[in-house]
């Protein structure tokens, strides 16, 4: 999933090194527009919905935390489907 997410995010923000950056939010590498675009792309690609508590700086600061977030959303979706 990591490489797939890097491709997806790089298509949205090609100037960002998602593979190596560790403070995407803390260092203001991603602005609010980029964050919203990323959340929309993840939602559409993985057919998941975010809750307010999902979208925190620590869940979007680097590719590993984004992968964890997506996996959490997928697990939540799977458990609600039954």
Phi, psi and omega in degrees: 000329184302310182295322178298317179293320178301317177299314181298311182292323179292332176291329180278317183230077185296340181278353184262134177270083184296333182291329187244340181292138181243359182217056183301321180269311184303323180265010179056036175288324175257127175271177185298324178296316179297318179298314179298320178296319179294315179298319179296318180294319178295315180301314181290315183295317185258001180053052179236161178239139178269145168255161183306319182291344180286330189261089180231156179308319183291340179272353182233011187283334179206171186296325181293319179291327177293319176299316178299317178299312181298317179297320177298316179295319179294319178296318179298317179298315181296319181288332179280340178273352171109000000 
